[in-house]
Amino acid sequence: MSKPAKSYQFQEDTITCPLCSKNYTNPRLLPCLHSFCSDCLSNHIQHGGQQTQSEQKPTAGHGKSTRKESPTKQGHAAETSGKADQKGNTLKPGDAKGKPDQRSKSPHGGKSPTQGASPKPSKSPQQGKSDSKSVPPGKTPRATELTKTAAGGPKPQHLSTSTRPTYQTGAKGFPCPCCKKFATTPQLPKTNPDRWAELFPENNLLADLVDLHSLKLGTRSCDPCRRNKKSALVHSYCKICRDALCEPCALTHKGLRSCRNHKVLSTAQFADAINSLKVEEEFCSLHDGKTMERYCYTHSQLCCSQCIVENHKHCERTVPVVDAATKAKEVGEISSLDAALQKYREHVEIVLKDRSNLIRKLDNKKGKLMDEFINVKKHIISQLEKMERDLKTILDATHKQESKKIKQEVDKCRDIQSGVVNSKEFLTLADQHGSNSQVISTIEKVKSECEYYEESIGILCSRIRAVDYDIALDNSLKQIMTRLNQFGRIDVNTTPAKLPPPPKLAATLGLQSFTTKAKAVKPTYTLVGKNANEIGEFCARSDDDSNDCWFTGALFLTDGRILLADRTNRKLKLFTSNFNPITELSLSSKPWDVTRITEKEVAVSLPAECRIQFVSIDGNFMSLVRSIGTDEPCFGICHTEGKILTVTYDGDPPNLKVLSMGGKELTYVCVDDDGFTLFSKPVYVACTPKASRIYVSDERLGCVVNLKETGELNFAYSAMDLGNAAGIALDTDGNIYVCGATSNSVHVVSPNGERVKVLITGEHITYPRAIAFEPREKKLLVTQGDQDIVKLYSLA
């Protein structure tokens, strides 16, 4: 049954490859719905994700969208031209050697942060803060980018853009050249990168449009003749082979047994060729010759009659694809998706406008500050010249850093915008020119992308902050100007940006939102309606303490005893479960945090010495055992599965480290998938068993950053009433407890990043610093930054 064709209308750039700016040849469809010529995509991959001048489409057959030839078509080509058409061969500009480009490589190259990855180059503790981690030049790396070197081998040399290495077998994928969304398939890590492009599906809709466009313009010649280095006018067109045929080749084509069922259009039918897009359904990739004639609602999947028998015979809802397409249009599914994409696009444009206005505002504020510097300089010119130069350097560096962050946000917005616009155009294109199966297939793909857009916009908006500059004048400036050694400091004040909330359309589109999917994975145990009942407090100061106590680390041992790290007095203090002191151990420098290794051993971080000290606890006695060095001062620390996770903010950039028990640095995490710095001042770290979830509290940003086992950013929790996030602890249900040092509060966050409640407020505690959870009796211990008093609460 034929359908009335819509007018033959689409933009020329719809069938233009973004990489080579020519009509598509054998277009391949990435999961993000961006399409590229197979050769262009392969060439792009071979150059490590860098677009090069060598990304040129082969001139032979330009303007003809080809598919990978089946044996039937290859046989036909051999019979008609004497030489098989070599299609889909990737360009090979040269085998560049080296490891995969780490900025576009899958997180950790397929390894989680807690698995044995090779370490980055180390530096001695004596180097201190002067040394800093560097990331490869060019585009900012992914969140889990690793700087690797073989054990005992030389330090890796970062390569320039011109010598950037290619991908290697084992990498999990690459970022889309347009929107930077990570593209992969299940078979990709096991495949040589030269053949990655072939793993992505052909975009038959675009291929049909390219063919029909060339036929409409009359620019096509007979393809079998062209392959035989001849030229002949087109008489017919085979949709199955995608070959334009002259009259002799058409007769030969029809006479071949292998092509007897092919649909060949005559010249008189060229004007109606667009209709063939509407009546010819997609062919099944699993069963040759079978069309995707049915749709399974249970699995949201197109299938042929053989697929129904083999895989869907127990599914309750399998309908003809024409009925599914008709229903989708009747219920307004396409218009709903189109409206959702439009809202995503509008919200991204709002964010772009906000970021652009902020850059202009900061530019103006920078100018005003500079004017203020000059006015002061007029009064104290002789003493201030050097300080002015120093301060201008700081301001320029600060402004450059903040502008870079904002531009990264703008780039991410544009990437999302590109994806949304492309998906919207692709949906419209499928609706106007696609077959029923193509419509349904496109709907399912657009649904998947909508989930991604909603998640990406939500994460981006949760991270966006309004930024302002201010200067804190040195108090001595007004008193003794000759004693000044600095003009002041540049303060970067961040507050949540005043943006409308991001669109939440998943429910209306029948999709699972990012939060909903997280809930579906694990039921969330919350403490809504429950209070933390104070069950006791005790003074942890001993008689021989020379300073007020500052307990920056706290831990419940397996037998219920309490271990505290006293930073100002340089001690570890052990108490009974009834708060009676047992013993204490003097340390060589100020400790920060403590974690349990075994029932009889703990580890404590000593930032000043760039060292982690192991301590044995045998009954009522504590003794120093071994220690391991770190290349930077490490603060928060936790142990899992024979590995130590620790955080440092003295590095550049601040990062999370994963160490072996012998002190070997296995990997580190510092930036997210889009190249944004994850941390500013990370102070504490906690993780679930096997490090499936890692939580880092950031004091300066006032948030908790949650990373997946692979090191990818899962969510970041922040709140206006959470000031200077400090100690962090997890309970047995996965809930997160985080101290707000300056907000005098303890927040409870669900495993999927939702705020549960403020469990403890400033009425009962001041400057909470370290926190620990006791699972057997469900007790919570909280230390206070300005007191010797430690408080305990019951959650039972």
N, C-alpha and C positions, 0 to 999 in steps of 0.2 A: 504494500500500500504506500503510495507516494505521498509526499507532503508538499505543500506550497513553499517554494523557496523564498527566503528573505532576500532583499536586494544585495547585490554583490558589493559590499562596502566595508572597508576597514582601512586603517591608517597604514601607510607604507612602512613605518617603523615597526608595525606589528610583526612583520615577517623579516625583520632585519636583525642579524646577530649583534649583540652588544659588543662583542670582542673584535669582530672584523668589519662591522658596519656594512655587510653585504647580506643579500638574501640567504636565508638558512640553507645549509646543506646537511642533510641527515641530522636534524635537530634532536638534542637530548634534553630531557626534562629533569631538573633537579627537584628535590623534595620541597624547596621553597617556591616552586612554580616558575622560576627563571629558566629560560631555555638558551642553549648555545649550540653552534655547529659541533658535531662530534670531533672533528679535527681541531677546531679552535679550543675546545675544552681540554682535549688531550694535550695540546701544546701548552696550554696554560698550566696544567698540572705538572708537566715535565719541567717547567721553569720554576717550580717551587711556589706556585701561586702568584708569580710576578708577570704582569703583562709585558711582553717584549715586542720589538719590531718584527720578530720572526713569526708572530702570530698572523699569518696570512693564509687565506683560504686558497686551496688549489683552484687554478683558473679553469681547468677542464670541468665542463658540466656545471659551470656557475649558474645559479638561478634555478637549478633543479634540486628538489629536496629528495634525497635518496634514503632508502632503508638498507640495512644489512641484508644482503641477498640470501635467499633460501637456496637449497640445492636445485629446486625446480627452476628458479629464475636464473641461476648460474648456468644450468644446462641450456636453457633457452638462449642466453647470451652467447654461449659457445657455438650454438648451432647457427645463429643469425649473423654473427660477426667474426667467428673464428678465434676470438680472444675473450676470455672472461673479464667482465668489468671489475676492476679492483676498487671496491667501495669501502669507506669507513677506515682506510689506513691512516693512522695517526702520524703527524709530522714529527720527525726526530731530529731536532737541531743539533744533537750531540748528547752523549751520555755524561751529564755532569755528575761527579762523584761527591760523596759526602753524606752526612746524615740529613734526615728530613728537616725542612724549614720548621723550626719549633714554634713560630708564632701561629702557624696555621695547622700544626699537627694536632691530632686528638690529644686531650689531656693526658699528659704523662706517657704519651705513646702507647696507650693501652694499659698503663700501670697506675695503680692508685698510689696516693702519697705514702701509704704505709707498706707498700710493697717495695721490693729491692731494686730501686732505680739507682743509677750511678750518681755520685754526688757532684755538686758544682765545685769549682776550684775554691780551695780554702785559703784563709789568710790567718796569720798569727795573731794572737791576742794583743801583741804589742802594736799592731797596726791600728787597733782601736777603731775609732769612727772615721779615720781618714780614708780607709778603703771602703768601697761600696760595691754592691752587686750591680752589674751592668746587664742590660738585656740587649738582644740583638738589635742592630740599627734597622732603620726602616719602619715598618708598621709595628705598632705596639703588640707585644706577645699576648697569647691566651693566658688564662688564669693559672694554669698548671704548667706553664713553661718551665722546663728544667734546664739548667746549665750542667751538662754532663761531662765526665771524663772517666776513662777507664781506671780501674784501681791501680794506683801507682804510676799512672801514665801522665803525660804532660797536660797542662791546662789547655782547654779548648780556646781557639782563636775565633772571635766573632767575625763573620764574613761580611764584606760589604755587599750592597744590593747587586752590584754587577757580577759577583761571584757566589750568589746565594745558592745553596745546595738544593737538590731536588728531593722529592719524597722517596721513601723506600718502602718495600713490602713490609707490612706490619703496622704501618700508620693507619689510623682509623678513618681518615677523611681529610677534607680541606674546606676552607670557607668559600661560599659562593662569590664569584667575582663582582657581583652587583650589590647584594645585601649583606654579605659576610656571614650569613647563617651557615652553621656547620653542616656539610653535606656528606652523607655516608650511606652505605648499604651493608647488609649482613655479610656479603661475600667480599667486600672491599679490602679488609685487612689481610685476606689470604691471597689477594690478586696483585700481580705486578702493576705498579702505577701506570705503565704504558697502556694498560687495558682498562683503567678505571672508568673512562668515559663510556665504554661499552656496557658497563653494569647498570647505567641509568636508562630508564625506558625512553623509547622514541616518542617524540611529540607528534603523533600522527595528525592531529588537528592542524598544527602549523605546517607540517609537511604537505598536507592536502592544499592548504591555502597558497603555499609557494607554487606548487604545480599548477593550480588553477589560474593563479595570477599570470604566470609565464605563458600559459595557453591563451589567456584572454588578450595579452599584449601581442601575441604572435611572435615572441622571441625564441620559441623552442624550435629545434630541428629534430630530425629523427635520431633517437638515442642509439639504437643499434648501429646505424650508419656512422654516427659520430664516433662511436667507440672503434669503428673500423676505419677511422680517418677519412670518412666521406661525408657528404652533405646531401640532405634530401628534405623536401617539404613534408610537414606533418599532415597525415591523413587521419590517424586514429590515436587513441590514448588508452592504455591499459592501466586501470586503477590499481590492480593487484601488484603488477611489476613496477608501477610508476614510470612507465616508459612511453614517450611520444613516438609514434610509429608512422613511417611512410607507407604507401599502399602495398609494395612488395613485402615489407617486413610485417605488416598487419596480416597479410594472407599467410605468411609463414607462421606467425604467432598463433593464429587461429587453428592452423593445421597440426600443431604440436599436441600430442596426447596429454602432456603435463600442463598445458595451458587451456584445455578445452572448457574449463569452468570459469575462466577469467572474464571479467566484465570489460569489454572493449567498446569505447565510445567512438562513433563516427564524427566526421567534421560537423555534420548537421546537429550533432548533440553537444557540441562544445558550449553553446549558449546555456544549456541546461546542466552543465557539469556540476555546478554548485549544488544541485539537488542530490547528487550522489553522496555528498557528505551527510545528507539527512537520512538516506535510506540504507546505506551500507554501515553495519555495526562493526565494532572493533573485533578483531580476531583474538581468540584465547591464546595466551602465551604457553599454556601447558598442553593443549590438544590441537594439533595442526588441523586447519580447515574448519574448526568450530568457531562460531561467532558468539560473542558475549551477549546472549539473548535474554538472560534472566538476571534478576538482582535479588540478593539475599539480605533482608533487613536484619536478620539475626547477627550477621557478621559484617554488615555494611560493605558488601563486596559484590562486584560483577562476576558472573560465572556463565559458562556454557552448559549445554545439556549434559555433557560428560562430567563436568564439575559437580553438577547437581547429584548425579548418581554416586560419585565417589566421595564427596566431602560434605554435601548439604542435604542428604536424604532425610535427616532427622530434624532439619530446621523447619520451624513452623511457618515462616513468612518468606517464601520465594515467589516472586511475581515476574511477569514479562517486563523487560527493561522499558518497553514503551509505556506500560502502565506506571512504572516507577517514575519515569520522566514526566508523564502527564500529571501525576499526583504532586510531584515536587513543584511544578509550575502552578497548579491549581491552589495549593496551600500557601503559595507565596514564598517558598523557600529561597528561591533565587533573589527575590526582592529583599528578603530579610538579610541574607548574606551581603548583598550589595549595600544595604543601609548600614550594616555593621562595619563593613570596610570603610564606608564614607565617614562614620563616626571615628574610627581609628585614625583615619587620615586627618580629620579635623583636629583631633586631640594632639597628634604629633605636630601639626602646624602651630598649635597654641604653644607647645613646648619650645619649638624652634623660635617663635617670636619672643617668648620669654627669655630664652638664652641670648638672643641677639640684643634685646633691650638691656639685659644685664651686662653684656660686654661693653655696650656704649656707656652705661652708667658707671662702670668701673673705670673706663677710660677717662670720663669726666672727673670722677673722684680722684683718680691718680693725678690729673692736672691740678686739682685744687690742693692736694697735699703737697705737690711740688711747689706751688706758689707759697704755701705756708713755710716750707723749708727756706725758700729764698728770703722771705720777710724776716725770719729769725736770723738768717745769715748776715743781713745788713747790720745787725746790732753786735754781733760777735764774729765778724768775718775772719779775724786772725785765728781764733781757736776752732772755728767751725768748718773750715774748708775740707779738712781731711774727713771729718765725720759726715759731711754732706755727701762726699763721694761714696763712703761706705754705705750710707743709708739709701742712696739712689740705687746702688747695686742690689741691696736687699729688696727694695721695692720693685725694681725691674724683675728680679728673679721671682719674687712672690707673684707679681702680676702675670708674668709669663706662665708660672705654674698654674695659677687659677684660670687664666685664659685657655691654657691647654686642656684643663679638665672640662671647662665649659664647651670647648670645641669638640672634645671627645664625645660629650653628650649630644652636641649638635650632629656629629657624624653618625652616632647611633640612631638618632631620630631620623636622619635622612635615609639610613639603611632600612629602618622599619617602614618609612614612608615609601621607599622604592618598592619594598615587598608588598605593601598594601595596594599601591597603585597598580603594580603588575598583577596581583591576584584579582583586583577589581576588573581590570581590562581583560584578563584571561577568562573570568567568569562571564563577562558580557560577550566575549568572543564565542565562547562555547554555547551560550544561550542563543546567539544569533546564527551561528554557522555550524555548530557541532551536532553530531548524531545523538541519539538518545543515550547511548552508552557513554559517549563523550560528555554529555551533560551531567549524567549521574557521577561519572568518574571525577569530573571537575568539581562538582558539589562536595564530594567527599574530601578531595584534596584541599579545597578552600576551607572546609570546616577545620581540617587539621592545621592549616595556616592561621586561622582565626584563634585557635588555642595558643599558638606560638605568639601571635601579635599581642594578645591579651596578657600573656605571661611576661613578654618582653617589655611592654609599656608599663605594666605594674611594677616590675623590678626597677626599671629606669626611673619612674616617678618616685618610688620610695627612696631612691638614692639622691635625687636632685635637691639641692639646697640653694636658697638665696644667699648670695655672697655680698659682703660689704667690706670696705677697708676702713681702718681707723688707726690712729697713732696714739700710743701712750707716752706722753712726754715724761722725761726723767725728772723726778722731783728736785734734784739738785740744780736743774737748769735755772730755776728762779732764785736760788740761794747763792751758790758759789760756781759761777760759770767757768771759772778757770779749772775747776776740778772735774769737769765733765769728761767722760771717756766714751760716751755714746749719746746720740740725739734722742733716741727712744727705740721703740720696736714697732714693726708693722704687724698689726693684728688682723687676722682674717676671721671675720665673724660670720658664721653660717647659721642660717635658720631655714626651716622647711619653706620651699618655694610656694608662693600663693598661686597655685594652679587649681583648676577644677579637677575633681577626682577622675582618674582614668576610667574609660568605659568598662562596665561589667555586663557583658552581653551574652556570656556563656549559657546562662539559664534560658534566655529567650531563643537562642539558636539550637538548643538541645545538645550542647557540648558540655564536656567536663572542664571546669576551670582548673587552673594550676592548684589552687587550694583544695578544691573538691577531690582532685586526683590524689593529693597528699593524704587527705582524710581517708580515702578509700584504701590506701596502702596499709595504714595502721590506725586502729581506733584511738581517739584522743582521750586520755584521762585528764580531766581538768579539776581545778579546785574551786570552781565557781560556787559560792555560797559557804565555803569553808574558811575558817580563820586559822591563823597561826597563834596558838595559845602559848604565852610565855610560861615556861616551866621552871626557869631558874636562871641565875646569873652568878658569875664568880669573878673575883679579881685575880688575874693571872700574873701579877707582878710579884717577883721574889724579893727577899730582903737585900740581896747583894746587887740588884739592878741599879745601875748608875744613872739611867735615863728613863724617861717615861716610855712605856711600852708602845710599840706600833706593830700589831700582829698582821702581817701581810699574807700569811699562809696558814691554812687550817686543814686538819684531816682527822677523820674518824678511822681508827684502826679496826681490824676485823673483830676484836674482842670488845669494842665499844669505847676503848680509851681514846683520849683526845691528844693530838699533837699539834702544837702551835709553833710558827716561825716568828720570832721576835726580831724585827729588823734593827731597831735602834740599839738593842742590847746584844746583838749578834749571837743569838741563842736559839736552840730548839728546846721546847719545854713539853714534858710529858705529864698528863694528868689522868686520874682515874675517871670512870664514867660518872662518879659522884663529885667531880671537880676538885678532888684532892691532889696536890702536887706529888709527883713521884720522883722525877729526876729532871735534870737539864744538861744540855751539852753545848759548850762554847764552840763557836765557829770562827774561822779565820777572817771572815768579812761579813758584811750585812746580807742576810738571806732575803729571798723574796717569796718563793712559793715552795710547796712540798707536795709530793705525790707518793702513793704506795706502790712499791715494786713487787714485793711478796709479803707474806704475813710477818716476816721478821726483817724486812729491809725497806727503807724509804729512800727517796732522792730529794735533794733540796738544791734550788738554783742559787748561785752566788754571782750576780751580775757584774760586780766590780772586778772579779777575777776571771770573768769569761769562763766559768767552770760550773759543773754540776757535781755535787758531792753526794756520795752514797753513804748511808748511815745504817748500821746494824742495830736492831732492837731485840735484845735477848732478855726476856723477863722485864726486870726493872732497870736494866742498864742499857745505855746507848753508847756506841763507839763509832768512830770514823773508820771507814774501810777504803775503798778506792774512789777515784774521781775521774771524770772525763772533761776535756777542754772543749770549748766552743769558739768559733771564730768571731763572735760578737757577744755582747752582754745579753744573756737570756733571762727572761722574767717568768711569766706564767709557765707551768710545766704540768704534764700529765703522762701517764704510762698506759700502754695497751699492747698486748700481744708481742711482748719483747721489743717494743719500739717506744721511743720517747718523743712526745710532741712538745715543742716549746716555742715561745714567741719572743721577738725582739723588735724594738722600735728605734734602736740606734743605727740600724742598717739603712741603706738607701737602695730600694725602698724598704719600709718595715715589712716583716714577713713572718710566716709560720714555717718552722723547720721540723723535719722528721729525722731523728737520729737513731742509729743502732745502739745497742747496749754498750758497745765498745767505743762509742763516740763518733763513729763515722756518719757524716751527713749524707742521708740517702736522697733527700729532695727538699725543696722549699717551694712555698706558694706565696706570691706577692701581688699578682694582678688577676682580674677576672677575664672572661671570654672576650670582652670587648676592649681589653687593654686598660681598663680603669684600675687605679691602685686600690687594693682591697682594704688596706689598713692605714691608719695615721699614727695611732699610739696604742698598739695592742698590749694588754697588760696581763690577761689571764686566758687560759685555754682549758677546755674540757671536751670529752668525746664519749660516745657510746661504745659498748664492747665492739671490738674489731674495727673501731674508727669508721663505722658506716656513716656517722654524722659527727662533724667536728664543729665546735662552737668557740668563737674567739670574742672576748669583750674588748671594745676599743674605747679607751678613756676619753680621748680627744673628740671623737665623733659621737660619743654617747650612744653606742649601739652594740648589738650582738650580731656578729657575722656567722652565718651557718654555711658550712661547706659540705658537699657530698664526699663520699669515699674517694671519688676520682679527683677531688680538689676543685670541682666546679662550684660556683656560687649557687646556693639553694635559695636563701633569703637573707635579708638583713632586717633585724627588728630594732626600731628606735621609737621613742615617744618624747613628747614635750616635757613630761614629768620624770624622765630618766636622765639625770645629770651625771656626767663622768662615770660611765659604766665601769664597774670594778669586778670583784669576785664573782665567779660563776660556778654553778653546781647543777647536776642532773639527778633526778630521782629515778626509781625503777620503772616508771611509766613513760619516761622520756621527756617529762616536763623540765623546763629550764628555769633556774632561779638565778637572777642577776641583781647585784647590788648597785644602787645609784648613790655614789658617794656624796655628791653635793645636793642631791634631791632628798637625801635621808629616807630612802625607801628600798624595798626589795620587790622586784617585779616577778611575776610568774608568766612564762610564755609557753604555749603549747608546742608540741613537736613540729607542727607545720608553720610556726612563726606567728600565730595569732596571740594577741594579748588576752590573758585569762583574767588577771586582776593584779592590784597592788596589794601584796600580802602583808607587808610591814611598812608602817609610815613613820614620819619623823616624830610622832608623839611618843614612840617607844624606843627610838634608836637614833643615834647621830653618826654621821659619816661612816656608814657600813663599808667595810673593806673586803675581808675574806669571808667565804661562806662554804659550809660543808654539809652534806646530807648523810644521815645514818639510816640505812634501809630497813633494819629489823624493827626498830621502834618508831620509824618515820619521824626522826628528830632533825631539826635544822639548827646549825650553829652559825652565829654571825659575830665577827669581831668589829670593833669600832675604832676609827682612825684617830680619835682624839681622847680615848680613854683606855684604862687598863682593864675595863670590864668587858667580859665576853658573855653574850646572851645565847640562851637555848630556847627553842620553840618546838612545840609538838604539832604535828600535822595529822595525827591519828584521829 
